[in-house]
Amino acid sequence: MEETRSIDDQCREVIEKIRPYLQRDGGDIEYMMFEDGVVYVQLFGACQGCGLVDMTIKDGVELIMMEEVPGVEEVRVVA
């Protein structure tokens, strides 16, 4: 029987796939929690205050997260 991974584990796996791309540009991302369809992440380094952060989250992180983790409806950045 296949082991069922929790939504938290699935979200962490997706973040680990994305991290190298942000780190390459001097930034970083960390998974915080999942609640009511929303994944909460924290950004570090060059990602903080970057003018393209909204595009990175909505057009990148959120799309990938929604494709790979059932139940994810949105990704939000926490301070």
Secondary structure as GFF3:
##gff-version 3
##sequence-region A 1 79
A	DSSP	alpha_helix	7	24	.	.	.	ID=ss1
A	DSSP	beta_strand	27	35	.	.	.	ID=ss2
A	DSSP	beta_strand	38	45	.	.	.	ID=ss3
A	DSSP	alpha_helix	53	55	.	.	.	ID=ss4
A	DSSP	pi_helix	56	61	.	.	.	ID=ss5
A	DSSP	alpha_helix	62	68	.	.	.	ID=ss6
A	DSSP	beta_strand	74	78	.	.	.	ID=ss7
###
